[in-house]
Amino acid sequence: MVSVIMPKEKTCPPIRHGVKFCAAPSPRAALGSQSGNPALTFAQSAAPTAQCHDADEATIRQTQGPYFKPSSPQRADLVEPETKARLVEINGQVLTRSCRPVERALVDLWHADDRREYDNAGFRYRGHLFTDGEGRYRFRTIQPALYPGRTRHYHIKVQAPERPVLTTQLYFPDEPANRRDGLFRRDLAMRITEAPDGLAARFDFVLDMR
């Protein structure tokens, strides 16, 4: 199993993912590009999910499904070299209900590949990172395939340091299969912008904290 190795600092209790926040590496490094993969020429940012207002409601929770695995690799780039799927860059912010950015929040992403499969033996299309000082996160991945009973979606866990975990899912707004998926929620649809190399997707998470 692949585990996350952190530099030794002060001791703090592990969270559900097996990651220790107080020993977390620099968020800037977590958001950096991965070596060996070509850079995407995405737009700087897709349109904001929605304007944040003080006392906004927290992001809706959803089931994690049967395929979550702890101890995913820390990486922002999940794209496999052999994929022919459409590339997607997912970015946004993690905010409090009073619109404050959450620094060093853990954002864990996993999803099906372009063959409708989840990698339960390894960590393909699984990874986590930490938000920067402005609460920003950014993943480079692919558009997952449809599979029976579900529309296209991403699974996400978000956790501010020493706070409860938000588990939810993200959706594509104009996917026809949304109408047949009982779990689909319009409030969890990403804002999508076309980009030269794929899609730029934006979603801002609001945690239930002030």
N, C-alpha and C positions, 0 to 999 in steps of 0.2 A: 504494500500500500504506500502511496506517496504521501508524505507528511510535510507540514509547513515547519521550517526550521527558522527560529527567530534568534536574534542576538540576545545574550544574557543581560538582563537589566534587573530591576526589582521584580519580585514575585507577585503575581496576581492570579486569581482563580480562572481556570479555563472556561470558555463558553461552549455551547453545544457543538460548534464546528471544530473544536480542538485548537482554536487560535487564541493566543493571549494578547489582549489589547495593550497592556502596558509595555509589552515587548514588541509592539508592532513596528515595522520598518517605516521609513519615510513615505507618506502618501504620494509625494512626487514620484518616487521610484515605482510605486504600485501602479501609477497611471502612465508610466513611460511605455514606449513602444518596445516590442520584443525583437531580439536579434534574429536574423534568418528569415524574416517575413517581410514582403514588400509593403511599403507604406501606402495607405489609401489616400486618395485625394478628395476626401469628404469635405462638405461644407463645415465651417467652424462649429456650427451648432444648428440642430433643427429648431423649429419654433418651440417656445416654452409650452409645457403641458397645460398650464393655466396660470394666471396671475395669482400670486400668493397673497392672502389676506390674513390679518391677525385673527386668531381663533378658528382657522380653517379646520375642517374635519380631517382626521388621520386617514391615510391610504387604507383602502379596504383590504381585509385579510382574506386569503383563500387557502385551500388545502395545498400541502406540499406534494401530494401525489405519492406514488409508491417507489419513485426512483431517486430520491435524495441520497447522497453519500457525503459523510463528513470528511474533513481533511482534504478538501480540493486544493490544487496547486494555486499559489498566489501568482496571478498573471492577468493581464488585461486583454491579451490576444489569444483567442480560442480557435482560430481558423486552422484547420488541418491542411497540409500541403496538397493533398490529392483532391480536395473538394472541387466540385463544379457548381456548387450552390451559389445563389445570390448572396453577396456580402452585405452585412449590416453592421453599422456602428451605432451602439446604444449609448446615449449619454444623458446627463441630467444632474440634478442636485438632490441631496438628502437634507430636508428641512424640518424644523420643529413646527408646531401648530402656530407659533408666533412668528414664523417665517425666518427664524435664525438658521444659518447653515450649520450642519453637524459635521465637525471635523473628526477624522479617524473612524468614521462609521464603517463597519464591515458590510460589503455588498457581495453576495455569493450568487452566482448565476449557473444554471444548468438547463439543458434542453435536448430534444431529439435531434439527430443528425439529418442529412438529406436523404437517408434511406428509411426514415421513420423509426429509428432505433435509438435507445439510450445505452450508453456505454456503462454497464454495471460491473465490468471486470476491471476497467481502468478509469481514466479521467478525460476522455475525449469530450469536448464541448462542456467542460466543467471548469470553473475557476472562480477565484475571489480576489478582491482588491480592497483598499481602504481609501475613503474620500480624502481630498486635500483640504487646505485651510478654508476654502469657500464651499465645502460640502460637495464638491463635484466628483463624479465618477465617469468612466468611459470604458466600454468594452468593444472589441472588434470580434465579430463572430459571423455566423451565416443565418439565413432564413430557414428555420426548421421546416421539415416536411409535414404534411398532414398525415394523420393516422386515424383509424376508425374510431368514431365517437368524439374526437377532439378537433378543434380548430387549431391554427398555428398559434403557438404560445411559448413564452419563456417562463421558467420558474425562478423566483428570486427570494432570497432572505436578506433582510437589512437589519443591522443592529448597531445602535449607538453604544459607546463604551459603557459597560456595566448597566445596560438597560435591557428590557425584554426584546425578543426577536420578532420582527414583522415578517411573516411568510405570506407571499402573494404570487400572482401571475400577471404577465403583461401580454397584450394582444395587438394584432394589426387591425386598424380601424375599418378597412374596406374589404376584409376577407369574407367571401360568400359563406364559408362554413361557420361563421360566427352565429348565424341564425339557427343552426342545428346543434350548437354546443350549449348545454344548460349552465355551464360554469361561466360563460362569457359575460363580462360586465363592461359596459361602455366607459365607466369611470376608470377602467384599467387599460384603455386603449392608448397606445403611444401616438405621438405626433410624428408623422412620417414626411420626410423630404427626399426627393430624388437627388442622387449624387452621381458623379461620373462613373464611379466604380461600384455602385450599389445603392443602398438606402441609408439615410441618416435618420435614426429614431430617437425621440426625446421623451423622457418621463421623469418627473420630479416626485420623489417620495416624501410624504409628510408623516413624521413619526408622532406618536401620541405622547408628546412631552412639550413643555413650554421653554 
